[in-house]
Amino acid sequence: MQYIVNLNYFGEICALFASICWSIAIIFFKSVSKNLSPILITAFKNSIGLFFFYFIFFNI
């Protein structure tokens, strides 16, 4: 399978996508932190991170 991708602005698009994801996560975790303990929020964030690291490194 061959992909045709224009890589001229790939870095800029990735940077914009990362900043959008970051801002959504900040808004989400700020609203959740009013109801949950910081330890539970940290455990939740770490489990999400571990899931994505596992997904990236082992290609599920």
PDB file with SEQRES, HELIX, SHEET and CRYST1 records, atoms N, CA, C and O in Angstrom:
SEQRES   1 A   60  MET GLN TYR ILE VAL ASN LEU ASN TYR PHE GLY GLU ILE          
SEQRES   2 A   60  CYS ALA LEU PHE ALA SER ILE CYS TRP SER ILE ALA ILE          
SEQRES   3 A   60  ILE PHE PHE LYS SER VAL SER LYS ASN LEU SER PRO ILE          
SEQRES   4 A   60  LEU ILE THR ALA PHE LYS ASN SER ILE GLY LEU PHE PHE          
SEQRES   5 A   60  PHE TYR PHE ILE PHE PHE ASN ILE                              
HELIX    1 AA1 PHE A   10  VAL A   32  1                                  23    
HELIX    2 AA2 PRO A   38  PHE A   58  1                                  21    
CRYST1    1.000    1.000    1.000  90.00  90.00  90.00 P 1           1          
ATOM      1  N   MET A   1       0.844  -1.171   0.000  1.00  0.00           N  
ATOM      2  CA  MET A   1       0.000   0.000   0.000  1.00  0.00           C  
ATOM      3  C   MET A   1       0.893   1.238   0.000  1.00  0.00           C  
ATOM      4  O   MET A   1       1.815   1.347   0.808  1.00  0.00           O  
ATOM      5  N   GLN A   2       0.621   2.138  -0.880  1.00  0.00           N  
ATOM      6  CA  GLN A   2       1.466   3.317  -1.017  1.00  0.00           C  
ATOM      7  C   GLN A   2       0.668   4.553  -0.613  1.00  0.00           C  
ATOM      8  O   GLN A   2      -0.452   4.766  -1.077  1.00  0.00           O  
ATOM      9  N   TYR A   3       1.266   5.360   0.259  1.00  0.00           N  
ATOM     10  CA  TYR A   3       0.626   6.583   0.717  1.00  0.00           C  
ATOM     11  C   TYR A   3       1.260   7.779   0.024  1.00  0.00           C  
ATOM     12  O   TYR A   3       2.479   7.852  -0.131  1.00  0.00           O  
ATOM     13  N   ILE A   4       0.428   8.700  -0.383  1.00  0.00           N  
ATOM     14  CA  ILE A   4       0.922   9.942  -0.962  1.00  0.00           C  
ATOM     15  C   ILE A   4       0.633  11.042   0.049  1.00  0.00           C  
ATOM     16  O   ILE A   4      -0.521  11.404   0.274  1.00  0.00           O  
ATOM     17  N   VAL A   5       1.690  11.567   0.654  1.00  0.00           N  
ATOM     18  CA  VAL A   5       1.550  12.575   1.694  1.00  0.00           C  
ATOM     19  C   VAL A   5       2.429  13.759   1.339  1.00  0.00           C  
ATOM     20  O   VAL A   5       3.597  13.595   0.986  1.00  0.00           O  
ATOM     21  N   ASN A   6       1.861  14.951   1.434  1.00  0.00           N  
ATOM     22  CA  ASN A   6       2.631  16.160   1.221  1.00  0.00           C  
ATOM     23  C   ASN A   6       3.268  16.546   2.551  1.00  0.00           C  
ATOM     24  O   ASN A   6       2.567  16.970   3.470  1.00  0.00           O  
ATOM     25  N   LEU A   7       4.583  16.407   2.664  1.00  0.00           N  
ATOM     26  CA  LEU A   7       5.280  16.626   3.923  1.00  0.00           C  
ATOM     27  C   LEU A   7       5.846  18.036   4.066  1.00  0.00           C  
ATOM     28  O   LEU A   7       6.693  18.273   4.928  1.00  0.00           O  
ATOM     29  N   ASN A   8       5.396  18.971   3.241  1.00  0.00           N  
ATOM     30  CA  ASN A   8       5.933  20.326   3.322  1.00  0.00           C  
ATOM     31  C   ASN A   8       5.636  20.982   4.666  1.00  0.00           C  
ATOM     32  O   ASN A   8       6.496  21.660   5.228  1.00  0.00           O  
ATOM     33  N   TYR A   9       4.437  20.789   5.177  1.00  0.00           N  
ATOM     34  CA  TYR A   9       4.023  21.431   6.421  1.00  0.00           C  
ATOM     35  C   TYR A   9       3.712  20.412   7.513  1.00  0.00           C  
ATOM     36  O   TYR A   9       2.913  20.687   8.408  1.00  0.00           O  
ATOM     37  N   PHE A  10       4.328  19.254   7.446  1.00  0.00           N  
ATOM     38  CA  PHE A  10       4.018  18.185   8.398  1.00  0.00           C  
ATOM     39  C   PHE A  10       4.368  18.581   9.830  1.00  0.00           C  
ATOM     40  O   PHE A  10       3.584  18.322  10.744  1.00  0.00           O  
ATOM     41  N   GLY A  11       5.513  19.195  10.043  1.00  0.00           N  
ATOM     42  CA  GLY A  11       5.922  19.609  11.385  1.00  0.00           C  
ATOM     43  C   GLY A  11       5.006  20.659  11.964  1.00  0.00           C  
ATOM     44  O   GLY A  11       4.666  20.605  13.146  1.00  0.00           O  
ATOM     45  N   GLU A  12       4.599  21.621  11.143  1.00  0.00           N  
ATOM     46  CA  GLU A  12       3.701  22.666  11.610  1.00  0.00           C  
ATOM     47  C   GLU A  12       2.329  22.105  11.961  1.00  0.00           C  
ATOM     48  O   GLU A  12       1.716  22.514  12.948  1.00  0.00           O  
ATOM     49  N   ILE A  13       1.853  21.173  11.157  1.00  0.00           N  
ATOM     50  CA  ILE A  13       0.556  20.554  11.433  1.00  0.00           C  
ATOM     51  C   ILE A  13       0.623  19.742  12.719  1.00  0.00           C  
ATOM     52  O   ILE A  13      -0.311  19.782  13.520  1.00  0.00           O  
ATOM     53  N   CYS A  14       1.702  19.012  12.928  1.00  0.00           N  
ATOM     54  CA  CYS A  14       1.869  18.245  14.165  1.00  0.00           C  
ATOM     55  C   CYS A  14       1.945  19.163  15.377  1.00  0.00           C  
ATOM     56  O   CYS A  14       1.387  18.845  16.428  1.00  0.00           O  
ATOM     57  N   ALA A  15       2.626  20.294  15.247  1.00  0.00           N  
ATOM     58  CA  ALA A  15       2.726  21.243  16.354  1.00  0.00           C  
ATOM     59  C   ALA A  15       1.365  21.840  16.686  1.00  0.00           C  
ATOM     60  O   ALA A  15       1.024  21.977  17.861  1.00  0.00           O  
ATOM     61  N   LEU A  16       0.590  22.194  15.682  1.00  0.00           N  
ATOM     62  CA  LEU A  16      -0.752  22.723  15.926  1.00  0.00           C  
ATOM     63  C   LEU A  16      -1.648  21.674  16.575  1.00  0.00           C  
ATOM     64  O   LEU A  16      -2.397  21.979  17.503  1.00  0.00           O  
ATOM     65  N   PHE A  17      -1.571  20.442  16.086  1.00  0.00           N  
ATOM     66  CA  PHE A  17      -2.378  19.366  16.660  1.00  0.00           C  
ATOM     67  C   PHE A  17      -1.993  19.105  18.113  1.00  0.00           C  
ATOM     68  O   PHE A  17      -2.865  18.878  18.952  1.00  0.00           O  
ATOM     69  N   ALA A  18      -0.701  19.135  18.418  1.00  0.00           N  
ATOM     70  CA  ALA A  18      -0.245  18.922  19.794  1.00  0.00           C  
ATOM     71  C   ALA A  18      -0.728  20.036  20.710  1.00  0.00           C  
ATOM     72  O   ALA A  18      -1.132  19.771  21.842  1.00  0.00           O  
ATOM     73  N   SER A  19      -0.693  21.276  20.240  1.00  0.00           N  
ATOM     74  CA  SER A  19      -1.153  22.383  21.081  1.00  0.00           C  
ATOM     75  C   SER A  19      -2.658  22.329  21.300  1.00  0.00           C  
ATOM     76  O   SER A  19      -3.136  22.679  22.379  1.00  0.00           O  
ATOM     77  N   ILE A  20      -3.404  21.899  20.302  1.00  0.00           N  
ATOM     78  CA  ILE A  20      -4.855  21.755  20.469  1.00  0.00           C  
ATOM     79  C   ILE A  20      -5.160  20.646  21.466  1.00  0.00           C  
ATOM     80  O   ILE A  20      -6.014  20.814  22.336  1.00  0.00           O  
ATOM     81  N   CYS A  21      -4.468  19.513  21.347  1.00  0.00           N  
ATOM     82  CA  CYS A  21      -4.668  18.415  22.307  1.00  0.00           C  
ATOM     83  C   CYS A  21      -4.291  18.841  23.715  1.00  0.00           C  
ATOM     84  O   CYS A  21      -4.976  18.495  24.677  1.00  0.00           O  
ATOM     85  N   TRP A  22      -3.211  19.586  23.838  1.00  0.00           N  
ATOM     86  CA  TRP A  22      -2.761  20.059  25.145  1.00  0.00           C  
ATOM     87  C   TRP A  22      -3.817  20.971  25.770  1.00  0.00           C  
ATOM     88  O   TRP A  22      -4.129  20.822  26.952  1.00  0.00           O  
ATOM     89  N   SER A  23      -4.364  21.898  25.013  1.00  0.00           N  
ATOM     90  CA  SER A  23      -5.345  22.830  25.569  1.00  0.00           C  
ATOM     91  C   SER A  23      -6.641  22.121  25.943  1.00  0.00           C  
ATOM     92  O   SER A  23      -7.260  22.468  26.949  1.00  0.00           O  
ATOM     93  N   ILE A  24      -7.061  21.145  25.161  1.00  0.00           N  
ATOM     94  CA  ILE A  24      -8.257  20.373  25.506  1.00  0.00           C  
ATOM     95  C   ILE A  24      -8.020  19.575  26.782  1.00  0.00           C  
ATOM     96  O   ILE A  24      -8.901  19.496  27.638  1.00  0.00           O  
ATOM     97  N   ALA A  25      -6.837  18.983  26.915  1.00  0.00           N  
ATOM     98  CA  ALA A  25      -6.521  18.211  28.117  1.00  0.00           C  
ATOM     99  C   ALA A  25      -6.487  19.102  29.352  1.00  0.00           C  
ATOM    100  O   ALA A  25      -6.955  18.697  30.416  1.00  0.00           O  
ATOM    101  N   ILE A  26      -5.940  20.310  29.229  1.00  0.00           N  
ATOM    102  CA  ILE A  26      -5.895  21.230  30.367  1.00  0.00           C  
ATOM    103  C   ILE A  26      -7.299  21.598  30.814  1.00  0.00           C  
ATOM    104  O   ILE A  26      -7.587  21.602  32.011  1.00  0.00           O  
ATOM    105  N   ILE A  27      -8.172  21.906  29.870  1.00  0.00           N  
ATOM    106  CA  ILE A  27      -9.556  22.257  30.212  1.00  0.00           C  
ATOM    107  C   ILE A  27     -10.256  21.075  30.862  1.00  0.00           C  
ATOM    108  O   ILE A  27     -10.964  21.241  31.855  1.00  0.00           O  
ATOM    109  N   PHE A  28     -10.062  19.877  30.307  1.00  0.00           N  
ATOM    110  CA  PHE A  28     -10.701  18.680  30.852  1.00  0.00           C  
ATOM    111  C   PHE A  28     -10.223  18.385  32.270  1.00  0.00           C  
ATOM    112  O   PHE A  28     -11.042  18.168  33.163  1.00  0.00           O  
ATOM    113  N   PHE A  29      -8.912  18.373  32.487  1.00  0.00           N  
ATOM    114  CA  PHE A  29      -8.392  18.016  33.798  1.00  0.00           C  
ATOM    115  C   PHE A  29      -8.640  19.109  34.829  1.00  0.00           C  
ATOM    116  O   PHE A  29      -8.732  18.814  36.020  1.00  0.00           O  
ATOM    117  N   LYS A  30      -8.750  20.349  34.406  1.00  0.00           N  
ATOM    118  CA  LYS A  30      -9.080  21.417  35.349  1.00  0.00           C  
ATOM    119  C   LYS A  30     -10.520  21.265  35.842  1.00  0.00           C  
ATOM    120  O   LYS A  30     -10.792  21.475  37.024  1.00  0.00           O  
ATOM    121  N   SER A  31     -11.438  20.904  34.952  1.00  0.00           N  
ATOM    122  CA  SER A  31     -12.824  20.714  35.368  1.00  0.00           C  
ATOM    123  C   SER A  31     -12.982  19.453  36.216  1.00  0.00           C  
ATOM    124  O   SER A  31     -13.804  19.423  37.132  1.00  0.00           O  
ATOM    125  N   VAL A  32     -12.206  18.418  35.920  1.00  0.00           N  
ATOM    126  CA  VAL A  32     -12.287  17.175  36.689  1.00  0.00           C  
ATOM    127  C   VAL A  32     -11.659  17.344  38.071  1.00  0.00           C  
ATOM    128  O   VAL A  32     -12.092  16.702  39.027  1.00  0.00           O  
ATOM    129  N   SER A  33     -10.650  18.193  38.184  1.00  0.00           N  
ATOM    130  CA  SER A  33      -9.933  18.340  39.451  1.00  0.00           C  
ATOM    131  C   SER A  33     -10.785  18.959  40.547  1.00  0.00           C  
ATOM    132  O   SER A  33     -10.415  18.897  41.719  1.00  0.00           O  
ATOM    133  N   LYS A  34     -11.906  19.548  40.196  1.00  0.00           N  
ATOM    134  CA  LYS A  34     -12.802  20.102  41.212  1.00  0.00           C  
ATOM    135  C   LYS A  34     -13.530  19.001  41.969  1.00  0.00           C  
ATOM    136  O   LYS A  34     -13.971  19.217  43.097  1.00  0.00           O  
ATOM    137  N   ASN A  35     -13.662  17.816  41.360  1.00  0.00           N  
ATOM    138  CA  ASN A  35     -14.436  16.731  41.962  1.00  0.00           C  
ATOM    139  C   ASN A  35     -13.593  15.547  42.429  1.00  0.00           C  
ATOM    140  O   ASN A  35     -14.046  14.781  43.279  1.00  0.00           O  
ATOM    141  N   LEU A  36     -12.389  15.375  41.903  1.00  0.00           N  
ATOM    142  CA  LEU A  36     -11.572  14.213  42.226  1.00  0.00           C  
ATOM    143  C   LEU A  36     -10.279  14.626  42.910  1.00  0.00           C  
ATOM    144  O   LEU A  36      -9.850  15.777  42.822  1.00  0.00           O  
ATOM    145  N   SER A  37      -9.668  13.667  43.591  1.00  0.00           N  
ATOM    146  CA  SER A  37      -8.406  13.948  44.274  1.00  0.00           C  
ATOM    147  C   SER A  37      -7.257  14.010  43.267  1.00  0.00           C  
ATOM    148  O   SER A  37      -7.323  13.384  42.210  1.00  0.00           O  
ATOM    149  N   PRO A  38      -6.211  14.759  43.593  1.00  0.00           N  
ATOM    150  CA  PRO A  38      -5.065  14.857  42.679  1.00  0.00           C  
ATOM    151  C   PRO A  38      -4.376  13.517  42.428  1.00  0.00           C  
ATOM    152  O   PRO A  38      -3.867  13.281  41.333  1.00  0.00           O  
ATOM    153  N   ILE A  39      -4.355  12.645  43.425  1.00  0.00           N  
ATOM    154  CA  ILE A  39      -3.714  11.332  43.253  1.00  0.00           C  
ATOM    155  C   ILE A  39      -4.479  10.494  42.231  1.00  0.00           C  
ATOM    156  O   ILE A  39      -3.872   9.815  41.403  1.00  0.00           O  
ATOM    157  N   LEU A  40      -5.804  10.540  42.290  1.00  0.00           N  
ATOM    158  CA  LEU A  40      -6.614   9.790  41.334  1.00  0.00           C  
ATOM    159  C   LEU A  40      -6.458  10.346  39.920  1.00  0.00           C  
ATOM    160  O   LEU A  40      -6.402   9.585  38.954  1.00  0.00           O  
ATOM    161  N   ILE A  41      -6.389  11.655  39.800  1.00  0.00           N  
ATOM    162  CA  ILE A  41      -6.198  12.273  38.485  1.00  0.00           C  
ATOM    163  C   ILE A  41      -4.833  11.899  37.910  1.00  0.00           C  
ATOM    164  O   ILE A  41      -4.722  11.593  36.722  1.00  0.00           O  
ATOM    165  N   THR A  42      -3.803  11.922  38.741  1.00  0.00           N  
ATOM    166  CA  THR A  42      -2.461  11.556  38.284  1.00  0.00           C  
ATOM    167  C   THR A  42      -2.411  10.095  37.851  1.00  0.00           C  
ATOM    168  O   THR A  42      -1.791   9.771  36.837  1.00  0.00           O  
ATOM    169  N   ALA A  43      -3.055   9.210  38.608  1.00  0.00           N  
ATOM    170  CA  ALA A  43      -3.097   7.796  38.227  1.00  0.00           C  
ATOM    171  C   ALA A  43      -3.823   7.616  36.898  1.00  0.00           C  
ATOM    172  O   ALA A  43      -3.414   6.802  36.069  1.00  0.00           O  
ATOM    173  N   PHE A  44      -4.887   8.365  36.695  1.00  0.00           N  
ATOM    174  CA  PHE A  44      -5.634   8.290  35.438  1.00  0.00           C  
ATOM    175  C   PHE A  44      -4.784   8.778  34.268  1.00  0.00           C  
ATOM    176  O   PHE A  44      -4.755   8.138  33.217  1.00  0.00           O  
ATOM    177  N   LYS A  45      -4.094   9.901  34.439  1.00  0.00           N  
ATOM    178  CA  LYS A  45      -3.239  10.430  33.375  1.00  0.00           C  
ATOM    179  C   LYS A  45      -2.095   9.469  33.062  1.00  0.00           C  
ATOM    180  O   LYS A  45      -1.752   9.272  31.896  1.00  0.00           O  
ATOM    181  N   ASN A  46      -1.507   8.873  34.092  1.00  0.00           N  
ATOM    182  CA  ASN A  46      -0.408   7.930  33.866  1.00  0.00           C  
ATOM    183  C   ASN A  46      -0.880   6.671  33.143  1.00  0.00           C  
ATOM    184  O   ASN A  46      -0.167   6.138  32.292  1.00  0.00           O  
ATOM    185  N   SER A  47      -2.079   6.194  33.480  1.00  0.00           N  
ATOM    186  CA  SER A  47      -2.585   5.001  32.801  1.00  0.00           C  
ATOM    187  C   SER A  47      -2.884   5.296  31.331  1.00  0.00           C  
ATOM    188  O   SER A  47      -2.669   4.437  30.475  1.00  0.00           O  
ATOM    189  N   ILE A  48      -3.372   6.490  31.031  1.00  0.00           N  
ATOM    190  CA  ILE A  48      -3.585   6.871  29.632  1.00  0.00           C  
ATOM    191  C   ILE A  48      -2.247   6.937  28.903  1.00  0.00           C  
ATOM    192  O   ILE A  48      -2.126   6.456  27.776  1.00  0.00           O  
ATOM    193  N   GLY A  49      -1.249   7.528  29.540  1.00  0.00           N  
ATOM    194  CA  GLY A  49       0.080   7.608  28.935  1.00  0.00           C  
ATOM    195  C   GLY A  49       0.687   6.242  28.693  1.00  0.00           C  
ATOM    196  O   GLY A  49       1.274   6.003  27.637  1.00  0.00           O  
ATOM    197  N   LEU A  50       0.556   5.343  29.654  1.00  0.00           N  
ATOM    198  CA  LEU A  50       1.082   3.986  29.480  1.00  0.00           C  
ATOM    199  C   LEU A  50       0.392   3.260  28.335  1.00  0.00           C  
ATOM    200  O   LEU A  50       1.031   2.539  27.569  1.00  0.00           O  
ATOM    201  N   PHE A  51      -0.906   3.454  28.228  1.00  0.00           N  
ATOM    202  CA  PHE A  51      -1.645   2.828  27.132  1.00  0.00           C  
ATOM    203  C   PHE A  51      -1.101   3.286  25.784  1.00  0.00           C  
ATOM    204  O   PHE A  51      -0.859   2.465  24.898  1.00  0.00           O  
ATOM    205  N   PHE A  52      -0.909   4.588  25.626  1.00  0.00           N  
ATOM    206  CA  PHE A  52      -0.425   5.096  24.344  1.00  0.00           C  
ATOM    207  C   PHE A  52       1.026   4.710  24.083  1.00  0.00           C  
ATOM    208  O   PHE A  52       1.387   4.442  22.938  1.00  0.00           O  
ATOM    209  N   PHE A  53       1.870   4.675  25.121  1.00  0.00           N  
ATOM    210  CA  PHE A  53       3.237   4.200  24.925  1.00  0.00           C  
ATOM    211  C   PHE A  53       3.242   2.737  24.487  1.00  0.00           C  
ATOM    212  O   PHE A  53       3.990   2.359  23.586  1.00  0.00           O  
ATOM    213  N   TYR A  54       2.413   1.922  25.119  1.00  0.00           N  
ATOM    214  CA  TYR A  54       2.322   0.519  24.731  1.00  0.00           C  
ATOM    215  C   TYR A  54       1.843   0.400  23.290  1.00  0.00           C  
ATOM    216  O   TYR A  54       2.365  -0.402  22.515  1.00  0.00           O  
ATOM    217  N   PHE A  55       0.852   1.201  22.943  1.00  0.00           N  
ATOM    218  CA  PHE A  55       0.303   1.176  21.590  1.00  0.00           C  
ATOM    219  C   PHE A  55       1.349   1.586  20.560  1.00  0.00           C  
ATOM    220  O   PHE A  55       1.438   0.978  19.493  1.00  0.00           O  
ATOM    221  N   ILE A  56       2.130   2.600  20.866  1.00  0.00           N  
ATOM    222  CA  ILE A  56       3.131   3.091  19.918  1.00  0.00           C  
ATOM    223  C   ILE A  56       4.306   2.123  19.798  1.00  0.00           C  
ATOM    224  O   ILE A  56       4.742   1.815  18.689  1.00  0.00           O  
ATOM    225  N   PHE A  57       4.821   1.642  20.930  1.00  0.00           N  
ATOM    226  CA  PHE A  57       6.032   0.833  20.894  1.00  0.00           C  
ATOM    227  C   PHE A  57       5.800  -0.606  20.467  1.00  0.00           C  
ATOM    228  O   PHE A  57       6.687  -1.227  19.881  1.00  0.00           O  
ATOM    229  N   PHE A  58       4.632  -1.140  20.748  1.00  0.00           N  
ATOM    230  CA  PHE A  58       4.387  -2.540  20.425  1.00  0.00           C  
ATOM    231  C   PHE A  58       3.394  -2.727  19.289  1.00  0.00           C  
ATOM    232  O   PHE A  58       3.093  -3.863  18.923  1.00  0.00           O  
ATOM    233  N   ASN A  59       2.882  -1.654  18.729  1.00  0.00           N  
ATOM    234  CA  ASN A  59       2.003  -1.682  17.551  1.00  0.00           C  
ATOM    235  C   ASN A  59       0.884  -2.707  17.680  1.00  0.00           C  
ATOM    236  O   ASN A  59       0.831  -3.686  16.935  1.00  0.00           O  
ATOM    237  N   ILE A  60       0.013  -2.473  18.614  1.00  0.00           N  
ATOM    238  CA  ILE A  60      -1.116  -3.391  18.829  1.00  0.00           C  
ATOM    239  C   ILE A  60      -1.943  -3.488  17.568  1.00  0.00           C  
ATOM    240  O   ILE A  60      -2.940  -4.210  17.537  1.00  0.00           O  
TER     241      ILE A  60                                                      
END                                                                             
